[in-house]
């Protein structure tokens, strides 16, 4: 018999509990009844569970092509919708979470790339989180796991719309790593090996205690961020090292949360999202894409995104349309009937895309900001499948290693020749097609000029400075930029079209 999780269950018992298989519900969904001609409405707006991993790549789950065993998340995808082209709004930790929880670019909220133990502030206090928004619709809420949007009390979850919090304020590669209950430190330095099961124990308790009223549960796992680890029970589980073990434990733990939803008869009343904050760092799989975490190449910004809502989202739906984590706030706000954020949003309501009522969205141009002090430096813009790279930082452009200092500020230069990539035909960004599509470049450049004035003054100033700081015309496409005064050595051949700055 599958062991039952209870509020009184101790941590050791919880970690050892075996994952049960979720039986398929035999109850006809209220949504299906309505489609068949019935007049019965849904009981209430759905609960919302939003789960986000730290540094999970777009190719790390089995349902996205990985050899790792992720049966619970694979099942979620088969019971709901899986996006193949879903991007984060920023490729670094704090900035991506700010975008996810507000529906706005992190450059609008002056969010740092990654807050740490010495950070004195956090995401702008006038930003409204999804918890703030759902509170207007009577939702009970809790944040569990890695917060990373500021440590002083006014920046912690209980001051940002959440009723309760349990977790750590920053990443597992930072020390010390305090474990908090609301704003009280319960452990000065958390046991990193036990974070995944501890988070899930709290999540299961919250679901059990909140079954009778609408709730919003935000669970932010600390792994598989470097240094990756799982609990002792999962050591060696994957046969592919600790990175694989951490991912497979997250999958198992997700199964425990799904079981809690099912046990409380909430399948038809719970909308579940599973995603990552950005691409993988050193280990992990970005899929057939160039770049990793902290880069604006697709490997740094493409993330898994799975949604499940029994009776509302068709089972087995694979969505190839572009999505963004900016879309979560407007989508949930619409579905739950909450009062919209007073701040203008950058995302779209994709509820019709999730439910199959449409297959396409008119999104317009999306901006890609580089890792910088307050994410003010623009590097790319995408419109449909066309991605235009207008600038690039100096230094290593594939992996950002903190030891070499390349996670810090870089010098940015305007590319002498903007690079244009067709992500439909070239997801690895291997072939600069700019020479063949000059009109497409002009179109996206025009959109950039229209969008930038809507951002704070520091973003506008950074863009003006960028335009006045062209890189060397000798810079090859896809290379890190060189200083504008760089002179080519005598032995190198440089074609005239590369010498000329258009």
ROVEX-821575 format. One line per field, with one value per residue (C-alpha): residue number from 1; residue in one letter; y, x, z. Coordinates in steps of 0.2 Angstrom, whole numbers, always signed. Each point is the difference from the previous one (the first is absolute). Layout:
BEGIN
k NUM ...
r A ...
v Y ...
u X ...
w Z ...
// end
This chain:
BEGIN
k 1 2 3 4 5 6 7 8 9 10 11 12 13 14 15 16 17 18 19 20 21 22 23 24 25 26 27 28 29 30 31 32 33 34 35 36 37 38 39 40 41 42 43 44 45 46 47 48 49 50 51 52 53 54 55 56 57 58 59 60 61 62 63 64 65 66 67 68 69 70 71 72 73 74 75 76 77 78 79 80 81 82 83 84 85 86 87 88 89 90 91 92 93 94 95 96 97 98 99 100 101 102 103 104 105 106 107 108 109 110 111 112 113 114 115 116 117 118 119 120 121 122 123 124 125 126 127 128 129 130 131 132 133 134 135 136 137 138 139 140 141 142 143 144 145 146 147 148 149 150 151 152 153 154 155 156 157 158 159 160 161 162 163 164 165 166 167 168 169 170 171 172 173 174 175 176 177 178 179 180 181 182 183 184 185 186 187 188 189 190 191 192 193 194 195 196 197 198 199 200 201 202 203 204 205 206 207 208 209 210 211 212 213 214 215 216 217 218 219 220 221 222 223 224 225 226 227 228 229 230 231 232 233 234 235 236 237 238 239 240 241 242 243 244 245 246 247 248 249 250 251 252 253 254 255 256 257 258 259 260 261 262 263 264 265 266 267 268 269 270 271 272 273 274 275 276 277 278 279 280 281 282 283 284 285 286 287 288 289 290 291 292 293 294 295 296 297 298 299 300 301 302 303 304 305 306 307 308 309 310 311 312 313 314 315 316 317 318 319 320 321 322 323 324 325 326 327 328 329 330 331 332 333 334 335 336 337 338 339 340 341 342 343 344 345 346 347 348 349 350 351 352 353 354 355 356 357 358 359 360 361 362 363 364 365 366 367 368 369 370 371 372 373 374 375 376 377 378 379 380 381 382 383 384 385 386 387 388 389 390 391 392 393 394 395 396 397 398 399 400 401 402 403 404 405 406 407 408 409 410 411 412 413 414 415 416 417 418 419 420 421 422 423 424 425 426 427 428 429 430 431 432 433 434 435 436 437 438 439 440 441 442 443 444 445 446 447 448 449 450 451 452 453 454 455 456 457 458 459 460 461 462 463 464 465 466 467 468 469 470 471 472 473 474 475 476 477 478 479 480 481 482 483 484 485 486 487 488 489 490 491 492 493 494 495 496 497 498 499 500 501 502
r X X X X X X X X X X X X X X X X X X X X X X X X X X X X X X X X X X X X X X X X X X X X X X X X X X X X X X X X X X X X X X X X X X X X X X X X X X X X X X X X X X X X X X X X X X X X X X X X X X X X X X X X X X X X X X X X X X X X X X X X X X X X X X X X X X X X X X X X X X X X X X X X X X X X X X X X X X X X X X X X X X X X X X X X X X X X X X X X X X X X X X X X X X X X X X X X X X X X X X X X X X X X X X X X X X X X X X X X X X X X X X X X X X X X X X X X X X X X X X X X X X X X X X X X X X X X X X X X X X X X X X X X X X X X X X X X X X X X X X X X X X X X X X X X X X X X X X X X X X X X X X X X X X X X X X X X X X X X X X X X X X X X X X X X X X X X X X X X X X X X X X X X X X X X X X X X X X X X X X X X X X X X X X X X X X X X X X X X X X X X X X X X X X X X X X X X X X X X X X X X X X X X X X X X X X X X X X X X X X X X X X X X X X X X X X X X X X X X X X X X X X X X X X X X X X X X X X X X X X X X X X X X X X X X X X X X X X X X X X X X X X X X X X X X X X X X X X X X X X X X X X
v +0 +17 +10 +14 +17 +9 +17 -10 -10 +3 +5 -16 -10 +12 -2 -19 +0 -8 +9 -7 -1 +13 -9 +7 +9 -8 +16 +9 +18 +15 +8 -16 +1 +18 -4 -14 +12 +0 +16 -4 +13 -4 +0 +14 +8 -12 -2 +4 -9 +8 -11 +7 -9 +9 -3 -14 +0 -2 -17 -7 -9 -16 +7 +13 -13 -4 -17 +4 -9 +13 -10 +12 +15 -10 -5 +18 +4 -14 +6 +18 +11 +1 +15 -3 +19 +8 +13 +8 +19 +0 -13 +4 -5 +15 +9 -15 -2 +18 -2 -16 +7 +18 -3 +14 +1 +0 +16 +9 -5 +3 -18 -5 -16 -10 +7 -7 +1 +18 +7 +14 +1 -10 +1 +17 +1 +8 -16 -11 -19 -13 -3 +18 -2 -16 +7 +12 -16 -8 -12 -7 +0 -7 +1 -15 -2 +12 +18 +11 +16 +9 -5 +15 -3 +12 -10 -17 -10 +5 +18 -4 -7 -18 -5 -12 -4 -15 +0 +8 +18 -4 -14 -15 +6 +14 +0 +0 -7 +4 -10 +12 -3 +17 +12 -10 -10 -18 -6 +11 -11 -12 -18 +1 -18 +0 +16 -9 -12 +14 +11 -13 -5 +18 +0 -16 +7 +16 -9 -11 +15 +11 -12 +9 +17 +7 +0 +6 -11 +6 -14 +5 -14 +4 -13 -6 +16 -2 -8 -13 -13 -10 -8 -15 -11 +5 -1 -10 -1 +6 -8 +16 +9 +13 +11 -14 -6 +18 +0 -17 +4 +16 -11 -12 +14 +8 -17 +2 +17 -6 -14 +13 +9 -17 -6 +17 -2 +15 -6 +10 +15 +2 +8 -6 +8 -8 +10 +6 +17 -1 -12 -11 +6 -12 -16 -4 +1 +15 -11 +3 +18 +11 +8 -3 +10 +18 +1 +7 -15 -11 -13 +13 +5 -15 -9 -15 +5 -12 +4 -11 +4 -15 +3 +17 -3 -15 -14 -3 +17 +5 +19 +6 +18 +12 +3 +9 +0 +18 -8 -9 +15 +6 -17 -5 +17 -3 -18 +4 +16 +10 +19 +3 +8 +19 -1 -3 -18 -6 -18 -6 -10 -17 -9 -2 -8 -12 -5 -3 +14 +8 -6 +17 +16 +17 +4 +13 +3 -8 +8 -10 +10 -5 -3 +17 +9 +3 -9 +16 -6 -6 -14 -7 +1 -13 +1 -16 -12 +14 +4 +16 +2 +18 -1 -11 +1 -3 -16 -18 -2 -18 -4 +13 -6 +11 -5 +9 +15 -1 -1 +19 +15 -1 +14 +0 +5 +3 -13 +8 -12 -6 -19 -7 -18 -10 -10 -11 -7 +4 -3 -1 +18 -7 +10 +19 +4 +19 +2 -8 +9 +19 +5 -12 +8 +17 -6 -6 +15 +11 -10 +2 +19 +0 -11 +7 +17 -10 -6 +9 +14 -12 -11 +14 +7 -17 -2 +18 -4 -17 +8 +12 -14 -11 -15 -3 -4 -14 -10 -16 -4 -10 +5 +10 +18 +9 +18 +12 +6 -18 -2 -16 -8 +0 -19 +0 +2 +11 +2 +18 -4 -3 +15 +12 +5 +2
u +0 +6 +5 -11 +8 -7 +3 +8 +12 +18 +13 +9 -16 -4 +16 -1 -18 -3 -8 -17 -7 -15 -15 -10 -15 -17 -10 -6 +7 -12 +8 -3 -18 -2 +7 -13 -14 -2 -3 +10 +14 +17 -1 +12 +16 +14 +14 +17 +16 +15 +16 +17 +17 +17 +11 -11 +4 -12 +7 +0 -17 -3 -15 +12 +12 +10 +6 -4 -15 -13 -16 -11 +4 -2 -17 -4 +4 -11 -14 +1 +10 +19 +8 +15 +4 -1 +12 +4 +1 +18 +14 +5 -8 -8 -4 -9 -11 -4 -7 -9 -9 -4 -3 +12 +18 +12 +8 -16 +2 +18 +3 +18 +6 +2 -2 +12 +4 +7 -14 -9 -16 -11 -13 -8 -13 -13 -1 -15 +3 -12 -4 -5 -11 -9 -3 -13 -9 +0 +15 +10 +19 +16 +18 +12 +18 +12 -6 +15 -10 +8 +4 -5 -17 -9 +6 -4 -16 -11 +2 -3 -18 +4 -9 +14 +18 +12 +17 +17 +3 +13 +9 +8 +18 -2 +5 -6 -17 -13 -17 -14 -18 -8 +13 +7 +16 -2 +17 +15 +7 -12 +4 +1 -2 -18 -7 -10 -9 -3 -8 -11 -5 -6 -9 -10 -5 -6 -10 -8 -4 -7 -11 -16 +5 +9 +18 +16 +16 +17 +13 +18 +12 +18 +7 +7 +10 +19 +6 -14 -5 -15 -5 +10 -15 +3 +19 +5 -19 +3 +17 +5 +7 -7 -7 -11 -4 -6 -11 -7 -4 -10 -10 -4 -4 -12 -9 -3 -7 -11 -6 -5 -11 -8 -3 -9 -11 +7 +6 -14 +2 +19 +10 +19 +15 +17 +15 +18 +7 +12 +12 +13 +17 +15 -9 -17 -7 -6 -6 +6 +3 +15 +5 -4 -6 +4 +1 -13 +3 -15 +9 -1 -18 -9 -9 -12 -18 -14 -18 -13 -18 -12 -15 +6 +17 -2 +11 +16 +0 +17 +1 +13 -5 +12 -3 +8 +0 -6 -17 -3 -7 -12 -6 -3 -8 -12 -4 -3 -10 +12 +2 +14 +17 +0 +17 +0 +5 +12 -8 -15 -16 +4 -15 -8 +16 +0 -18 +2 -11 +14 +16 +8 +3 +5 +14 +10 +18 +8 +16 +15 +10 +18 +5 +5 -2 -19 -2 +0 +11 -9 +8 -14 -17 -12 -15 -8 +14 +12 +13 +11 +16 +5 +14 +11 +11 +18 +8 -7 -17 -4 +2 +0 +13 -1 +18 +7 -11 -10 -16 +4 -3 +7 +4 -14 +2 -13 +3 +7 -11 -16 -2 -16 -5 -15 -4 -13 +14 +15 -4 +19 +3 +13 -3 -1 -13 +1 +7 -15 -14 +4 -18 -3 +15 -8 -17 +7 +11 -15 -9 +14 +0 -18 +1 +15 -8 -13 +14 +8 +13 +15 -5 -3 +17 +9 -8 +6 +18 +0 -5 +15 +12 +2 +12 +14 -6 +12 -11 -6 -18 -4 +17 +2 +1 +17 +4 -5 +19 +6 +12 +1 +17 +10 -3 -19 -11 -15 -13 -6 -18 +6 +11 -14 -12 -17
w +0 -4 +16 +3 +4 +15 +9 +14 -11 +5 -12 +0 -4 -13 -9 +0 -6 -17 -14 -4 -17 -3 -5 -15 +6 -4 +3 -15 +0 +2 -15 -10 +6 -6 -17 -2 +3 +18 +9 +16 +3 +8 +19 +2 -8 +1 +12 -7 +3 -8 +1 -6 +0 +1 -15 -8 -19 -14 -4 +18 +1 -8 -9 -8 -6 +15 +5 +18 +8 +3 +0 +11 -11 -16 +6 +4 -18 -6 +10 -5 -11 -4 -8 -12 -2 +17 +6 +16 +0 +7 +1 +18 +17 +8 -16 -7 +16 +0 -18 +5 +15 -7 -19 -3 -6 +15 -7 +4 +18 +2 +5 +2 -9 +16 +18 +13 +18 -1 -11 +9 -10 -12 -14 +0 +13 -11 -11 +3 +0 -5 +19 +1 -15 +6 +17 -8 -5 +18 -3 +14 -5 +5 -7 +3 -5 -7 +0 -7 -1 +15 +18 +11 +7 -11 -15 +6 -6 +15 -5 -18 +0 +7 +17 +4 -4 +2 -8 -4 -6 -13 -10 +7 -6 +12 +18 +13 -5 +13 +1 +3 +7 -6 +6 +14 -2 +5 -5 -2 -14 -8 -4 -19 -2 +7 -8 -14 +12 +13 -13 -5 +17 +3 -17 +4 +17 -8 -13 +13 +11 -14 -10 +5 -7 -15 +2 -9 +4 -7 +2 -6 +1 +4 -12 -12 +2 +3 +11 -3 +13 +5 +16 +6 -6 -18 +0 -16 -5 -18 -4 -7 +15 +12 -13 -7 +18 +5 -16 +3 +18 -5 -12 +15 +11 -13 +1 +18 -2 -14 +11 +13 -13 -5 +18 +3 -15 -8 -17 -9 +11 -1 -13 +1 -9 +0 -7 +3 +3 -15 -9 +8 +7 -1 +0 -7 -18 -10 -14 -18 +4 +2 +17 +18 +16 +0 -19 -12 -12 +0 +11 +14 -2 -6 +14 +2 +3 +4 +5 +7 +4 -1 -11 -6 -8 -13 +4 -10 -8 -7 -3 -13 +2 +9 +18 +14 +19 -1 -5 +16 +9 -13 -3 +18 +3 -14 +4 +19 -2 +10 -1 -13 +6 +0 -9 -19 -4 -14 -1 -8 +6 -8 +7 -17 -6 +15 -2 -19 -5 -10 -7 -3 +9 -7 +13 -8 +3 +16 +7 +8 +13 +5 +18 +7 +16 -3 -16 -10 -15 -15 -11 -11 -6 -7 -11 -4 -5 -4 +13 -2 +10 +1 +13 +10 +15 +1 +7 +0 -9 +3 +18 +14 +13 +16 +4 -15 +3 -15 +10 +4 -11 -18 -12 -13 -18 -14 -13 -16 -10 +9 +0 -6 +5 -6 +15 -10 -11 +11 +18 +4 -6 -12 -16 +0 -14 +1 -17 -8 +10 +2 +1 +14 +10 -3 +6 +16 +3 -2 +13 +12 -2 +4 +15 +9 +5 +10 +12 +15 -3 +3 -14 -12 +5 -2 -17 -6 +7 -9 -17 +2 +4 -15 +0 -11 -18 +0 +12 -8 +1 +16 +9 +15 -4 -2 +5 -14 -2 -2 -15 -10 +0 -16 -3 +0 -15 +3 -14 -4 +5 +18 +1 -5 +14 -8
// end
